[in-house]
Amino acid sequence: MERLTSFKELEMKMEKYRYKYSKDRIDQRRILLTLANNGCIYAQDSYWKRQYLFLKDINGRKICYLTKKRGVIMKIAEEENKYQKIVRKVKGMLAISRDSASDEESQSAFLMAQKLMLEYNIAKQDVEDVELAEENIGEESVTIYKKLFWWERELGEIIAKNFRVKVFYTNKRFGGSNQTKSKIMFYGFGKDLELAKEMYLLAYEVMLHHSKVFIEKNYEEFGWVRERYYTESMKASYIRGFLKGLEVKFNEQVSVLRQQYEVMILMPVAVQEKYDKMAAGFDVYAINYPKVEVEGAYEEGYSTGKSIDFTRSTVGTTDYSSLIGKYIVFSQGSTSNLHAKIISVKAEYMQLLIMNTTSCPSSMDVPTFYDWELSVHYAYAFATPEYVEIFERYLKSDDKRVQRQITEALKACRKVKL
């Protein structure tokens, strides 16, 4: 078995040993999604000599198989149909960029498609997908109704601008009082909404994590007495820098290709037109930014925001202990839609407190709690604020059954040698 960690590495091997996909678009999509979820794939034969070569995931499940190319006739046929093959490949990459739930693989597929179009002079009309225009356009809640911080709004604006969705806010009054709370909404195609929301939640976690680390490091390094005003000033300055760095990073990724090829326009026309009609009566909200009072914090935030890769492994890329206490949700197989709190992490394995609300229709009202152990590379995303709130409510519940299950699960987690 040979371990491969990138799509480029696989295609170089295929070119070297003269392999081809059995089903181009389907195989490429499966491979990219597996790489996004697990970080690697495995080739069945490390010598690449078999007529049929199976690719497998980290759990040994088959992803697809490759076949050996044959003789001069096939080579001639490939040359004659080269343009059409590249067109199909570009279409596949563009489809993957829309369909993938992984921010990293989606962006990689999109950029690869643009490079192929430039390299082989592919006409834009040859790769346009009429199915896209027929895809449903809708909206998605990104936060719960709450008092939104300025940086939550700014992050929503940045993500929307770079991930093919529009952003707006809805307001609601609670308890018959004059207190109004708001929530962030994304508007666009279904797959784009999923990707944009996941990217927002990931960037949200990464930003808060690094701002906290910066503040703790400063107090420890200089031995200062903690002051609330200075802590808030450091945090605000750091986050302003972080968001600016993030915005610059995204702009740099798309600006060159935008100039070179018009297909790089990210916002779908159909989404823009429908949004313009829907938002005709919307009020305009101006974000009230705090002043940058700690220049060093701003500069450090800017550097981090511009340089970080924003994949799921970003929060503690080598030190997984930073994941402890986070709430996550699984997205594959029998674990799909299970929520968990990360209790501890050791040797790339997470000790988890699971909240099962999927076993039966009444599970949301009467969830089951138990312990579990999974690899940090298993497919998961950070839980939405709604589910974090539900999970924490049960952790504080007076229900004896729930507390007994939670206590037993936590004991089991702590028995594991760390």
C-alpha positions in Angstrom: 0.0 0.0 0.0 1.3 3.5 -0.9 0.1 6.6 1.0 -0.7 9.6 -1.2 -1.5 13.0 0.4 -2.5 15.3 -2.5 -4.4 15.2 -5.8 -1.3 16.5 -7.6 0.8 13.6 -6.3 -1.7 11.1 -7.5 -1.9 12.5 -11.0 1.9 12.6 -11.3 1.9 8.9 -10.4 -0.8 8.2 -12.9 1.1 10.0 -15.6 4.4 8.3 -14.8 2.9 4.7 -14.7 0.3 5.4 -17.5 -2.9 5.0 -15.6 -6.3 6.5 -16.3 -9.6 6.9 -14.3 -12.3 4.4 -15.0 -14.9 7.2 -14.6 -13.3 10.6 -14.8 -15.7 13.0 -13.1 -17.0 10.6 -10.5 -13.5 9.2 -9.6 -12.0 12.7 -9.3 -14.8 13.9 -7.0 -14.5 10.8 -4.7 -10.8 11.2 -4.5 -10.9 14.9 -3.7 -13.6 14.5 -1.0 -11.6 11.6 0.6 -8.5 13.7 0.6 -10.5 16.6 2.2 -12.0 14.4 4.9 -9.1 12.1 5.7 -6.0 13.9 4.5 -4.7 10.9 2.4 -5.6 8.0 0.2 -3.9 4.6 -0.4 -2.9 2.9 -3.6 -3.4 -0.9 -3.4 -0.1 -1.7 -5.2 2.9 0.4 -4.2 4.7 -0.8 -7.4 2.0 0.4 -9.8 2.2 -2.7 -12.0 -1.4 -4.1 -11.9 -3.8 -3.7 -14.7 -6.4 -2.5 -12.3 -5.3 -0.4 -9.3 -7.7 0.2 -6.4 -7.6 3.4 -4.3 -8.7 3.1 -0.7 -9.5 5.5 2.2 -7.9 5.4 5.6 -10.4 2.8 6.8 -9.6 0.4 3.9 -12.8 1.2 1.9 -12.6 1.3 -1.8 -12.8 4.8 -3.4 -12.4 3.8 -7.1 -10.0 2.0 -9.4 -7.6 3.1 -12.1 -6.8 1.2 -15.3 -3.6 0.9 -17.3 -3.5 2.8 -20.6 -2.9 0.6 -23.6 -0.6 0.9 -26.7 -0.1 3.4 -29.5 -3.8 3.3 -30.7 -4.9 4.6 -27.4 -2.2 7.3 -27.5 -3.4 8.4 -30.9 -7.0 8.4 -29.8 -6.1 10.5 -26.8 -4.3 13.0 -28.9 -7.2 13.4 -31.3 -9.6 13.9 -28.5 -7.3 15.9 -26.2 -9.4 19.1 -26.3 -12.6 17.3 -25.4 -10.9 15.4 -22.7 -9.6 18.6 -21.2 -13.0 20.1 -21.5 -14.5 17.2 -19.6 -11.8 17.5 -17.0 -12.4 21.2 -16.5 -16.1 20.6 -16.2 -15.5 18.0 -13.6 -13.2 20.3 -11.6 -15.7 23.1 -11.7 -18.4 20.7 -10.5 -16.2 19.5 -7.7 -15.5 23.1 -6.7 -19.3 23.6 -6.4 -20.1 20.3 -4.8 -17.2 19.7 -2.3 -18.0 20.3 1.4 -14.2 21.0 1.9 -13.0 24.6 1.6 -9.5 23.5 0.7 -10.4 20.9 -2.0 -13.1 23.2 -3.4 -10.6 26.0 -3.9 -8.0 23.6 -5.3 -10.4 22.2 -7.8 -11.5 25.6 -8.9 -8.0 26.9 -9.4 -6.9 23.8 -11.2 -9.8 24.3 -13.6 -8.7 27.9 -14.4 -5.1 26.8 -15.0 -6.2 24.1 -17.4 -8.4 26.6 -19.3 -5.5 29.0 -19.6 -3.0 26.3 -20.6 -5.1 24.6 -23.3 -7.0 27.8 -24.4 -10.4 26.3 -23.5 -13.3 28.4 -24.7 -15.5 29.6 -21.8 -18.7 28.5 -23.6 -17.4 24.9 -23.8 -17.3 24.5 -20.1 -20.4 26.5 -19.0 -22.9 24.2 -17.2 -26.5 24.9 -17.9 -27.5 22.8 -14.9 -26.1 25.4 -12.5 -28.7 27.9 -13.5 -31.4 25.4 -12.6 -30.0 24.8 -9.1 -32.2 26.0 -6.3 -31.3 29.3 -4.7 -32.1 29.7 -1.0 -30.9 31.1 2.3 -29.1 29.7 5.3 -28.8 30.8 9.0 -25.2 31.2 10.0 -25.8 32.3 13.6 -28.6 32.2 16.1 -30.5 35.3 17.0 -28.1 37.2 19.3 -26.3 40.5 19.9 -23.9 40.4 17.0 -20.4 41.6 17.5 -18.8 43.9 14.8 -16.3 41.2 13.9 -19.0 38.6 13.3 -20.6 40.9 10.8 -17.3 41.7 9.1 -16.4 38.0 8.9 -19.7 37.3 7.3 -19.1 40.1 4.7 -15.6 38.7 3.8 -16.8 35.1 3.5 -19.8 36.1 1.4 -17.6 38.1 -1.0 -15.2 35.2 -1.6 -17.5 32.2 -1.5 -20.3 33.0 -4.1 -23.0 34.0 -1.6 -24.7 37.2 -0.5 -25.0 38.2 3.2 -27.9 39.9 5.0 -29.2 40.2 8.6 -32.6 39.4 10.1 -33.9 41.0 13.4 -36.3 39.8 16.0 -37.6 41.2 19.3 -37.7 38.8 22.3 -40.1 38.6 25.3 -42.2 41.6 24.3 -39.3 43.9 25.2 -37.5 46.5 23.1 -34.4 44.2 23.0 -33.7 43.3 19.4 -31.4 40.5 18.4 -30.0 39.7 15.0 -28.7 36.8 13.0 -26.4 36.4 10.0 -27.9 34.9 6.8 -26.2 33.7 3.6 -28.1 33.6 0.3 -27.1 31.6 -2.8 -26.9 28.1 -4.4 -27.3 25.2 -2.0 -23.8 23.8 -2.2 -22.3 27.3 -2.0 -24.3 27.9 1.1 -22.9 24.8 2.8 -19.3 25.7 1.9 -19.7 29.4 2.9 -21.3 28.5 6.3 -18.6 25.8 7.1 -15.9 28.3 6.1 -17.5 31.0 8.4 -17.7 28.6 11.4 -14.1 27.4 10.8 -12.6 31.0 10.4 -14.7 32.0 13.5 -13.1 29.3 15.6 -9.6 29.9 14.3 -9.8 33.7 14.9 -11.0 33.4 18.5 -8.4 30.7 19.2 -5.5 32.7 18.0 -6.6 35.9 19.6 -6.9 34.2 22.9 -3.4 32.6 22.5 -2.0 36.1 21.6 -3.5 37.7 24.7 -2.4 35.0 27.1 1.1 35.0 25.7 1.4 38.8 26.1 0.3 38.8 29.8 2.6 35.9 30.5 5.6 37.3 28.7 5.5 40.8 30.2 4.1 39.9 33.6 1.3 42.5 33.4 -1.6 42.6 35.8 -4.8 41.8 33.9 -7.0 44.8 33.0 -10.3 44.3 31.3 -10.0 47.5 29.2 -6.5 46.5 27.9 -7.6 42.9 27.2 -10.6 44.1 25.1 -8.3 46.6 23.3 -5.8 43.8 22.5 -8.6 41.5 21.3 -10.3 44.1 19.1 -7.0 45.2 17.6 -5.9 41.6 16.9 -9.2 40.7 15.3 -9.2 43.8 13.1 -5.7 42.8 11.9 -6.7 39.2 11.4 -9.8 40.0 9.3 -7.8 42.4 7.2 -5.2 39.7 6.6 -7.9 37.2 5.8 -9.4 39.6 3.3 -6.1 40.3 1.6 -5.4 36.5 1.4 -8.6 35.8 -0.4 -8.2 38.8 -2.7 -4.7 37.7 -3.7 -6.0 34.2 -4.5 -8.6 35.4 -7.1 -7.2 38.7 -8.4 -4.7 37.3 -10.9 -7.1 34.8 -12.4 -9.9 37.4 -12.4 -7.7 39.7 -14.6 -6.6 36.8 -16.9 -10.0 35.1 -17.4 -13.5 36.4 -17.1 -14.9 33.1 -15.9 -13.3 33.8 -12.6 -16.2 36.1 -11.6 -17.4 34.3 -8.4 -20.9 35.6 -7.9 -23.4 33.7 -10.1 -25.6 36.1 -12.1 -28.8 34.2 -11.1 -28.0 34.7 -7.4 -27.2 38.4 -7.9 -30.4 39.1 -9.8 -32.7 37.3 -7.3 -30.9 38.8 -4.3 -31.3 42.3 -5.8 -35.0 41.8 -6.0 -35.3 40.4 -2.5 -33.1 43.1 -0.9 -34.8 46.0 -2.6 -36.4 47.1 0.7 -33.6 46.2 3.0 -32.1 48.8 5.4 -28.3 49.5 5.0 -26.2 48.5 8.1 -22.9 50.3 8.7 -20.5 48.3 10.8 -19.1 50.3 13.7 -15.4 49.3 13.9 -13.4 49.9 17.1 -10.1 51.8 16.9 -6.8 50.0 16.6 -5.3 50.9 20.0 -2.6 48.1 20.2 -0.5 48.2 17.0 1.4 45.1 17.9 -1.8 43.1 18.2 -3.1 44.4 14.9 0.2 43.5 13.1 0.3 40.0 14.7 -3.4 39.4 13.7 -2.8 40.6 10.2 0.1 38.2 9.8 -1.8 35.2 11.1 -4.9 36.0 9.1 -3.0 36.3 5.9 -0.8 33.2 6.3 -3.1 30.6 7.8 -4.6 27.9 5.5 -8.1 27.6 7.1 -8.5 23.9 6.9 -10.1 21.9 9.7 -6.6 21.1 11.1 -5.8 24.8 11.4 -6.9 25.0 15.0 -3.8 23.5 16.6 -2.1 22.1 13.4 0.4 20.1 15.5 -0.9 20.7 19.0 -4.3 19.1 18.9 -4.9 20.1 22.6 -6.4 23.3 21.3 -9.4 21.3 20.1 -10.2 20.3 23.7 -13.6 21.7 24.8 -14.8 22.3 21.2 -18.1 21.0 19.9 -18.2 19.2 16.6 -20.6 17.3 14.3 -19.8 14.3 12.2 -20.8 14.0 8.5 -20.2 10.4 7.3 -21.5 6.9 7.7 -23.2 5.8 10.9 -21.8 8.8 12.7 -23.6 11.3 10.4 -25.2 14.2 12.4 -23.9 13.0 15.8 -22.7 15.9 18.0 -19.8 15.6 20.4 -17.7 17.6 22.9 -13.9 16.9 22.7 -12.8 16.0 26.2 -9.1 15.2 25.5 -6.7 14.5 22.6 -3.7 12.2 22.6 -1.6 10.8 19.7 -4.1 12.2 17.2 -7.1 10.5 18.8 -10.0 12.4 20.4 -11.8 11.2 23.5 -15.4 12.4 23.0 -18.6 12.9 24.9 -21.3 12.0 22.3 -24.8 13.5 22.2 -26.9 11.3 20.1 -30.1 13.0 18.9 -30.5 10.9 15.7 -31.5 7.4 16.9 -35.3 8.0 16.9 -37.7 10.9 16.4 -37.8 11.7 20.0 -34.0 11.8 20.5 -33.8 15.6 20.4 -36.0 15.7 23.5 -34.3 12.7 25.1 -30.8 12.4 23.8 -28.4 9.7 24.7 -24.8 10.5 26.0 -21.8 8.1 25.9 -18.1 8.1 25.3 -16.2 7.5 22.1 -12.7 7.6 20.6 -12.0 8.7 17.0 -9.0 9.9 15.0 -8.6 13.7 14.6 -8.6 13.0 10.9 -12.1 11.7 10.9 -14.6 13.8 8.9 -16.1 16.5 11.1 -17.1 20.1 11.2 -17.5 22.5 14.1 -21.0 22.5 15.6 -23.4 25.4 14.9 -24.1 27.8 17.7 -27.7 26.3 18.0 -26.3 22.8 18.8 -23.6 24.2 21.1 -26.4 25.9 23.1 -28.4 22.6 23.2 -25.4 20.5 24.2 -24.5 22.9 27.0 -28.0 23.1 28.3 -28.1 19.3 28.7 -24.7 19.4 30.5 -26.2 21.6 33.1 -29.5 19.7 33.2 -31.0 18.3 36.5 -32.3 15.2 34.7 -30.8 12.3 36.7 -30.7 9.9 33.7 -28.8 12.5 31.6 -26.4 13.3 34.4 -25.7 9.6 35.1 -24.9 9.0 31.4 -22.6 12.1 31.2 -20.8 11.2 34.4 -20.1 7.6 33.2 -18.9 8.8 29.8 -16.6 11.4 31.3 -15.1 8.7 33.7 -14.5 6.5 30.7 -12.8 9.3 28.8 -10.5 10.0 31.7 -9.5 6.4 32.2 -7.7 6.5 28.8 -4.0 7.0 29.3 -3.0 10.4 28.2 
